[in-house]
Amino acid sequence: MTKNDTIEIKIRKDSVNVLYREYYTDRKISRVPHKIYTLPLGNVKNSKLVSDIGPIGASLITMLNKIESLDFVYLTYNSVGLSKKRGRDWTAIEQLVFLDIQTAFGAAAYRTKNW
């Protein structure tokens, strides 16, 4: 991916669980089919994340860890599922999530679609 690319993010909102959303990308995020991280990460080292899930996934998890409104992250090859804390607003959280995904891929921009 070059710095001029735009990353496409498809958003899947769970109709039953309003605390959970999934974000699918048009590029590979993780080396493993699925991995769950409870936030905050605590003392997990970046080198451990890189060896477990790869550099893009590690970068994304590290950035998402800084969003205090999130409870856990479910990472797959091409998606990241997020659970937010009760009483928190998805609108504010999503802007950070979109920027974190864009940054993890080194993209110049992002484009979103509801799914």
Protein Blocks (a to p, Z undefined) as FASTA:
>chain_A
ZZkbccdddddddfklmmbccdddfbdfbfbfbdcddddebjacfklmmmmnojklmmmm
mmmmmmmkbmbdcddfkbccddddehiafklmmmmmmmmmmmmnopabdcdddZZ
